[in-house]
Amino acid sequence: MPHTENEPVYVISVAARLASLPCWVLRVLDQEGIVVPCRTDSNRRLYSDADIRTLAHVRHLTEERQVNIAGVKVILELEQAHAESKQQHDLPLPRQD
């Protein structure tokens, strides 16, 4: 049975490999609140496909665009705010019968 985009399924070593980042970077991003994975009852990090996409975006920003961690955090917050704003504006207007 396939999993959903937000279902946490990948342990840190697999997530790091999929995002082409070292495990220690994923731990730093977790500590900084940039990509916070779900935790199991035994406190293991589990990442979703959406998390992997965000990690790949972080890698692009840090490695190719030379953005530091603080800048990455700001960029991701702005992108999230923009997406939420766009989603609110794309909602259909209530019918006025």
Disulfide bonds with the S-S distance in Angstrom:
none
